[in-house]
Amino acid sequence: MFNIRLIIGAVAAAVVFGLGAAAGYRWESGKVEALKGELKTIQLTAQTAEQKLQSAQQEVNAKLAEKDTEYKQKMDALAQEEAGKRQALQTAIAEGTKREAALKTQMGSLNAKLRDAREQQKNAPPEEKAALQAKIDELLKERSAAKQEFRGEKCLGFPVPKAVIDALNGVKS
């Protein structure tokens, strides 16, 4: 009925296939275990890298906050310095205006003295004319100096072009 040779061949083939499958399973399961170990190693490396990244980010944030604070302090100092300069300039202009008014009064007084001295010189005897001329020359010198100073004070009220201010402050446009 059944052929024994066929049965033995089939059983032998089944045993060979079974042993091959078992060997393959063991072989592959060893690889799976190795891969699982590698996966755990990679996960640990990723966690370590994530921790380092977070640490570095915190460090960068701290340095950035420090630089921001430093920048704000410098800006506040510059603003205070600028306010001080502005106040000093306003004070100088106000003092210049006062000085201008005083010089105007002084020049009026000098002009009156010059008129008087010239009137006296017209009616004076010849021996007094030289002394009066010296007095007039002295008054003219004083008036010239006062006029020069008045012009200097007067220019403080005029606007200065931005390019000139930038050049004086050393700002490059």
Secondary structure, 3 states (H helix, E strand, C coil): CCCHHHHHHHHHHHHHHHHHHHHHHHHHHHHHHHHHHHHHHHHHHHHHHHHHHHHHHHHHHHHHHHHHHHHHHHHHHHHHHHHHHHHHHHHHHHHHHHHHHHHHHHHHHHHHHHHHHHHHHHHCCHHHHHHHHHHHHHHHHHHHHHHHHHHHHHHHHCCCCHHHHHHHHCCCC
